[in-house]
Amino acid sequence: MVLDEEAQARADVWKYAFGNVTSRVIIVVVQLEIPDIMKKHGGAISLSDLSAAVGVPDDKLYRIMRFLIHHGMFKKIEPPRSKVLDDVVYYAHTPLSLLLTMDNVGPFILLQGAGPHSNYEGLTVDALKIRNCPDFKTLNGESNWDNPLYATKVFTDGMACHARVATSAIIENCPEAFRGIRTLVDVGGRHGIALSMLIKGFPWIKGIAFDLPEVVAKAPSVDGIQFVGGSMFDTFPKADAVMLMWTLHNWGDEACIDILKKCKEAVPADTGKVIIAEVVINEDGEEDEYTGARLSLDMVMTGLLDRRQREDIQRMGTSSEGSGL
């Protein structure tokens, strides 16, 4: 599909926003010696064999390889004839990935990740080998959240920027989702950016921004929005609908199920809605102009929080016995 100039620009800007992710992932892959291991293996190598060789859990390694395949490094292939019954993913080199070996460009790639400037936000060999990563620590051992500038300014401004972009798209493309809603809770609503846009687009809605007490305490007054402090693992404010925007990707499946249960308790049983706005990775469908941005965000979540962008949101509720979702 050929995009017009404005549509192409909207897609391209995310490439630049996530521009450092690709180089960060490539450096880690070379540090893990994946290109050399695959070359020495000689032929197709399974995900499980590669995982064992590099010491990275197969779920994390699968997502890294998926990201690199999108960028032309490595390829997924059919299993060898002797393994046709295996439900296993196999990989092979491409001309580009072969250039990443240590007898080629690999050492120069490693140079880009060396020195005191190389803070890679959790996407490191050591972090990937831990099945449950701790919160991202900076080079001096501190968490980003220990930095007042990051916690109160950089993060808030970044999320406000995302809220404006995402909410504009939601209002334009999904207006039917808000029909019949009189009260709407935005979980993690911070200072009400998304809600203020939604109640302007759908003026019959009263908004409730629900976030941690210390966050809503600093929120400016906004007409049509009530700010409520609390925890999403306790009790949500009652409303006709609950919205989760870029929330579930911060949590594992079990925590997400708990959050969704709280959503269900907060809305009417017969007419209540839970509106989920998340980046979803389409494993089997055709790629589009935003595929690279989705996969880059998945890599960011891998490094920062040992979390991921999901392929199927509904699976969390339907596959968990007794979840009631």
N, C-alpha and C positions, 0 to 999 in steps of 0.2 A: 504494500500500500504506500503510495506516494503522499507525503504529508505536505501541507502548505507551510510557508515559512514560519508562521507563528506557532503552529502545532509542533513543528520540528524543534523550534527554540525551547518550548516547554519540556520536551523530552531531553534535549541536549543539556539543559541547565543542571539536571540531576547527574549527568556524567561528570560534570566539573565539581559538583557538590561532594561526590564520592570518589573524586579523582585519585586520591592517595590510597584507596583500598586495594586496587589491583596490584600496585607495586608492593604493598605490604604483604599481600598473600603470596606473591611470587617469591619474595625474599624468604618467607617461612618455608615454602615448598623446597627451595634450594637448600636451606639449612637442614631440612629433614632428609635431604638426599634422595627425594622421590624420583627425579629424572634419572639419576645414576642407578638406583635400585631397579627401575623398570628396564633400563637399557641392559643391565647385567642379567636380568631375568630372561630376556630374549623371547619376546612374544607377549601374548595377552596375559595379564596378571589380574587375579580376582581382587575385589575389595577387601575380603578377609585376609588374604595373603599380604597385601600391601599394608593393611592396618597392623598386622603382626610385625611386619618388618620395620615400620617406623615408630611403633608404640603409641599411635593415636587411635582412640576409639573409632570404630567404623562409622558411627553416625556422624561424627564431626568430619571425618575424612571424606565421607560421601559428599557432604555439602561443599567442602573445599574443592573437590574434583569437579563437581557440578558447575561451580563458579568458573573454574579455569577452562572447562570444556566450552562454555559460552564464549570465552575469549580466544578460542582456537588452540589452547594448550591442552594436549591430551584429547582422547576421544573414547567414547563408550562403544564397545563392540559386542558382537554376539559371542557367547561362550564357545570354547573349542568343542569339536564334535563329541569328544569323550565326556564332556560335561554338560550336554544339552539338557539334561533333566535338572541341573542345578538352578535354583532360584537365586543366582548370584550375579552381581554386576562385574563385568570385566573391562579393563582399560588397556589402551595401547598408546604409543607415542604418535605425535604429529611432527611434521618438520620443525614447527616452532618449538615444541616442548623439548625436542632433541638438542636444541641449542642451549638449554639450561643446564646441561651436565657440567661436571667440574673440569672436563677437558675441553670445554668450549667457553661459553659466556658466564657460566656459573660463578666463578670467582669475582667477576666484576659486579654481578648482581649482589653478592654478599657484601661487597664494598659499600653499596648504597644503604645497607642496614647496619653499618658499623659506626662506632664513635658515639659521643655523648648526645648527639642530636636524635638518635634513633629511638624515639618513644613511640611504640606501635600499638598503644591502646589495647593491650590484652591479647593481640594476635601474635603470640610468641610460641616457640616450640614447647617451652615448659608449661604454658597455660593450656595448650591444646592436648597435652598428654594427661592432664588432670580431668577426670570425668566430671566432677562438679567444681567449676572454677569459682574462686572467691571474687568479690567485687574488684573491678579494675583498680590496680594500684599504679601510681606514677613511679618514675625512676627512683625517687627518694622514699618510696614505701608508703606514701600517703594516698588516700582515696581522693578522687575528683570531688567528692562531696565534702571533703575537709577544706576545700578552697572556697571561701565565701564568694569570690567573684564568679566562679563557675556555677555554684549552687543557686545564687540569687540573681545573677545577671545573664551569663552566657547560656545556661540551660533554659531559663525562662524565655529569653528572647528567641532562641532557636525553636523551641516548641511553639511559641506564638506565631513564628513565621510559618512553620508547618501547618498549624491550625488554620491560618488564613488560606493557604493554598488548598488544603484538603477540603475545608468546609465550603469553599466556593464551588469546587467540583461536585460535592454532595448536593448542594442546593440546586445546581444546574441539572444534574443527572438523576437525582433520586427524590424528587419532591413528594412522590406518593408515600414514601416511608413516614412522613410527618403528618399525614392526614389523620384527623381525629385525636391528635395528641394535644392535651391542654397543659400538661406539666411534663418537663423533661429534665432528668438528672444527667449531667455530664460528669462521668467518673474520671477523676484526675483532671478536672476542668481548670485548674490553676486560677488564672485571673479572668476567666470568662470570655476569652477571645472567640472561641468557636460558638459559644452560646449567644453572644451578642450578635453575631452574623446570622445565626439561625432564627432568632426571634425577630430580626429585621426582615428576613425573607419569609417567615411564617409568623406574623404578628399575633396570632391567637395563642401562641405558646408562652408559658411562664417557665423560666429557666432556673435550675438549681445547680450551681457549680459545687461539686463535692470533691474535696481534696484534704490533704493533711492539715491539721489545725494551724501549724506554723506557716503554711502556704496561704491559706485563705485569710489569715490575719493581716497579710500585707496586700490583699487585693483591693483595688480602688472600687468605689461604689459604681454600679452599672444599673441603669434603669431596666427593670424586668428580670433581674437576676438576683437570686438569694444565694449567699455563700454559706456553705455548711462544712464544718470541719469534722473529720472522723477517719476511720480506716475501712477500706473496702472488704476487709476480712471480718468485720464486725457486722454493722447494720447500715444499709443504705437508706437515705430519705425516701419516703413513699412518693410515687409519681406514676403517671400513665405510661412512661417509657424511660428506659435507661440507655445511655449511649456510652460505648467503650471505644474510644478512638486512640489507636496506637497504645493500647494498654496490655492486651493479652500477650503480645510478643515479649514482654518483660518477664514472663512467668512460665514455669513448667506446666505440664498438662494437669497435674493434680491441683495445683494452686488455681489454675484457670477454671477448673470445674467448681472449686469452692467459690470463686468470684461469681460465676454464672448462677450458682445456687442463690447467692445473695441478691442477684438481679431478679431472679424469679420471685423471691420473697417480697421484693419492693414494688412489684407491679401487679395490677389486677389479674386474676387468674384467667378471666375470659377474654379480655381485650388488651392486656398488657403487651408491650413490645420491648425487645432488647435489640438495639441497633449497634452492630459491630462494624467499625471502620478499620480495616487492617490491610497491610500488604500481604497478598496471598500468592504463592509461587505455583504456577501451573506446570506440573511435571510433564504432562503428556501433550498439552496443546501447543500451538504454534507460538513462536516468540514474537514479541512486538517491540515497539520503540522504548518501552519501559522495562523490558526484561533485565537489562544490565543493571538498572537502578535497584530493582527488587533483589537481585542476587547480591549486589553490593551491600545493601542493608542487612541481608542475612549474614554476611561476613562480619559486619560491624557488631551485630548482636552476638555472634559466636565469640568475638574477642572481648566484648565488654561484660557480658552477663552470662555467658554460656547458655544463651537462649537462641531462638530461631524464628524465622518467618515460616509460618505453617503452610502446608499444602492443602489442608482440609480442616476448617474451623469446626464444622459440624461433627467430625469424628470424635472430638473430645467428649461430647455429650453422649453420643449414641454408642460409643464403644466402652464406656465406663459403666459396668453393671451397678444398678442401684443409684445412679447419679440423679435420676429424676428429671433429666433435661430432655 
